[in-house]
Amino acid sequence: MKIKVKDNCPLNNFESCKQFECAWFTSVRGKNSNTGEEVDDYGCAIAWLPLLTINSAMQQSQTGSAIESFRNEMVKANEKSIKVLAQASKVKAIK
């Protein structure tokens, strides 16, 4: 079921949307992160905020995952470096 939203503007005393006469009537292009479908539509910037906020949160989550993976790889590399340095110091101490 698709809900039909009334075309009224809270910034204009709930009169009809002025669309292209309003600076907040903008074009948004991209992919809907909820449905995966392509979006290429005009609408009120205020009405776009929930969709853009969800998209931003998903991007932040992906960034956090990438940083965590990078951190884990750096920890492994540092552990290997410490082992190599420890072995090198033992070999040097024996001579």
N, C-alpha and C positions, 0 to 999 in steps of 0.2 A: 504494500500500500504506500503510495507516495502522497505526502501531505502538501497541499497547495498553500503557500504562504501568501498572505495579503501583501499587495504592493504599496505599502505605506511607509513613510519615513519618520522615525522618531525625532530627527533633527529639523523637520519641516512641519511640526505640529500634526503629524500623522496624516498628512496629505499624500497624494500619489507621488511616487518616486519621479524625480526630474531626469533620471538616467544620465544622458550625455551632457546635460547642463550642470551636473554636479561633479565637483572635483574628486569625490570619493567613489564615483562609479568607474571601476577599473577592470582591466582584463587580467585574467589569471590563466596561465597555461602550465600544464604539467601533468602529473599522475596523481589520482586520488589514492592516498595511502590506505584508505579503508576498503575500497573496492578494486583497486588496481586499474581502473579505466582511465583513459586519457581525458583531461579537462582542458577545454579551450572555450571560455565563456566570459561574459561580462557580468558584473554584479557589484553590489555595494561592498566597500572595503570592510565595513563593520560586519556584514554577513559572512565575509570570507574568513574572519578571524578564527572561528573554531576549527575549520579545516586546516588552516595554516599552522595553528598551534599544535594540532595533532601531528602534522607533518614534521614540524620542528622537533617535537619530543621524540619522534622515531629516529630522526637524524642524530640527535644527541645520544640516544641509546646505542646506535651503531657506532658512533665515535667512541663512546665509552668502552664498547667491546673491542674495538681496534686498539685502543690504548692499553687495555688489559692484556691483550695478546702480545703486544710489543713489550710490555713490562715483563711478562713471563719469559720471553725470548732473551731479554737483557739479563734477567736473573740467571738463566742457564749459562749464558756466555760468561758472566762474571764468575760463576762457580768454577767453570773450566779454567778461566784465567788464574784464579786463586790456586787451583791444584797444580797448574803448570809452574807458577811462581814458587810454590812450596817445594816441588820436586827440584827445581833449579837451585833453590837455596840449600837443599840437602846435598846435592852433587857438589856445589861450591864449597860447602863446609867440610866435606870429606877430603878434598885435595889439600 
